[in-house]
Amino acid sequence: MKDEQPIAEFHLQVKTDLKALTQVSEWLENIVLPLIPHDLWWQCSLIVNEGFTNAVRHAHQNLPSETPIDLEVKVFADDLEIRIWDRGQPFNLKAKLDSIIQEQRDPLDREGERGLVFMYKLTDKLCYIRTDDRNCLVMRKNLT
């Protein structure tokens, strides 16, 4: 997998605004839907919507609306990789997911953390990495 070249690569940059979710969804549908099995489309759409919404609401909550959010999609023979780049403070995704999973109550009953649970359950790889001045939510979905 490390040396595998993507079949297609796409990039979109939008402002920090929940209204941009429509643009993100339409962009994703136009580029990805023709390239993946139709029955996986809703899962990919949901994880992108949740990841983007979290970047706006949480990572960028105290940043100007002009602050860009970058989305990248790479389509491989057997996988789809989605990266959402934000400029917020670092976030420990693993620790947050561990705390949600360890609680006794159903995580889907918790409105504020439901998106993380969806992303965790619907991806084959989910991580949040910090680069020099940005964070990247990496989601990988097996297409076979």
QUIMO-V835748 format. One record per run of one state. SS is the DSSP state (hx for helix, st for strand, lp for the rest). FROM is the first residue (numbers start at 1). TO is the last residue. If there is no record, write none. Layout:
ss=SS from=FROM to=TO
ss=SS from=FROM to=TO
This chain:
ss=lp from=1 to=7
ss=st from=8 to=15
ss=lp from=16 to=17
ss=hx from=18 to=35
ss=lp from=36 to=37
ss=hx from=38 to=59
ss=lp from=60 to=67
ss=st from=68 to=75
ss=lp from=76 to=78
ss=st from=79 to=86
ss=lp from=87 to=92
ss=hx from=93 to=102
ss=lp from=103 to=106
ss=hx from=107 to=109
ss=lp from=110 to=110
ss=hx from=111 to=122
ss=lp from=123 to=124
ss=st from=125 to=130
ss=lp from=131 to=134
ss=st from=135 to=142
ss=lp from=143 to=144
